[in-house]
Amino acid sequence: MPLGCHDVVPRAMPLFHQTMKEHGKMSITWFGPSPRVTITKPALVREVLSNKSGDFEKLKLGRLQRMLHNGIGSHEGEKWAKHRRIINPAFHLEKLKRMLPAFAACCTDLVHRWEGLAAGDAACEVDVWPDMQNLTGDVISRAAFGSSYLEGRRIFQLQGEQIELAVLAMNKIHIPGYLFFPTKANRRMRQIAAEIERILKGIIAKRENALRAGQATSDDLLGLLLESNMAHTRAGGNSKAGITTDDVIGECKLFYFAGMETTSVLRLYTPLTALQRRTYKPTELGGVRYPAGVVLMLPLLSVHHDKEVWGADAHEFRPERFSEGVAKASVDAPAFFPFGWGPRICVGQSFALLEAKMGLAMILQRFSFDLSPSYTHAPFTVGLLQPEHGAQVRLKRLH
C-alpha cells in the first residue's frame, strides 16, 4: 500500500477506533472507575484546549512524570503562568535565530555521514529513523547548552534510556507504589534521574555565575531562560518573582523530552496520538453537562484523518492542502493540532519548525531519495508514535 494511502488510526489507536466505529465519534468508555468521553469535533477540541475558564485540567502521571519532565507541560494555574512568562522570551523567533549556527553544525555532520555512505552513483539504503533521532539529540544538546554540549549529549543518552524504562513501567503504573518497588528497572530509573539532575545543577550553576559576572552570552536556550529569569527576579524585587533552580532543571529536562522525539523523522503524523483533559468542576461542552472528574479524550490522530473534516482524500499525504494556511485546509477549521492549541500550545513550536526546515533544506540540496522496497509502513504507539520497523529510504547524491 503506498505511503500516505494508509489508514493509520486502526493500527495506532485500535481501542478507540473500534469504539468509535461501534458507538460513534462521541462515545463513552471506562478507564477503571473513571468515565472517559471521546471528543472528535474540531470545534469542541478547540474549546477544551482553549480552557479559558479553567474548567479542564491536564492529567498527571505523578512520580513517573516528575522523573521524566517536570516542566511547564505539567504545571497548572499561577505556576504555569509564571513559567510561561519566563520561558516565552527564550523561544521568540528572533532569539532562536541565534541558534542557527548550532542547527547548521548538526545538520552538516549528518549530511557528511550520508555523503560517505552514498559515495558512488548508485542509491544507498539508509534507515533514517535512528539518524534523525541522533540529529534531534545533537540539535537540542547544542541549542540548549551551547559550550556545555558534551554534557548535554550525556543527558540526551541518559534520558533516552530513561524513556525506554518508563515505557515499560507504564504497563504497571496502575499498581499503587509500583515505582518504589525495588526492581532493577526502578533502581536504574532513579539512578538516571539523580545523574541527570547532578549534571544539570552543575551546568546551571556555572552559567548563572558567568551571567552575573558578564562573562557569558545568551546564545542558547539555557542562557536565554536564565537571562529571562534574572530579569523577572529583578523586576519583581525578590527571588519569588522568578523560578527556582529545581524549576530550571525541570524545564531543561522538558527541552530534551519534547525536543528529542517530536521532530525526528520529520513527522508524517503528529507524535502524540491523543491529548487528555479532566473536568475540574461541573462543565457544559457541546450541549452536554459533565460532572467533575470526567476524562475527555481528544484523539488528534483520528481528527487529522476524519473524512468529514478533510474530505475523501483525508488519508492521503497531500501537503498542498495547506497551501492557503491551516484555516482553509479543512471544513471545520482549524482542525490541525500538531502542537496542541490555545494558551498551552507548545512553546517550542518555532524551535521545532526552524529545526525541521533547516534539516530538510540541507538534505534536499545534496540528495534525492525515495522509499526503499524493504520499508514497511507500520506506525505504532510507544508513548509517542514511531515507525515500528524503522524508516528505510534510498539515498542518491546530487552531483
Secondary structure, 3 states (H helix, E strand, C coil): CCCCCCCCHHHHCHHHHHHHHHHCCCCEEEECCEEEEECCCHHHHHHHHHCCCCCEEECCCCHHHHHHHCCHHHCCHHHHHHHHHHHHHHHCHHHHHHHHHHHHHHHHHHHHHHHHHCCCCCCEEEEHHHHHHHHHHHHHHHHHHHHHHHHHHHHHHHHHHHHHHHHHHHCCCCCCCHHHCCCHHHHHHHHHHHHHHHHHHHHHHHHHHHHHCCCCCCCCHHHHHHHHHHHHHHHHCCHHHCCCHHHHHHHHHHHHHHHHHCCHHHCCCCCCCCEEEEECCCEEECCEEECCCCEEEECHHHHCCCHHHHCCCCCCCCHHHHCCCHHHCCCCCCCCCCCCCHHHCCCCHHHHHHHHHHHHHHHHCCEEEEECCCCCCCEEECCCEEECCCCEEEEEECC
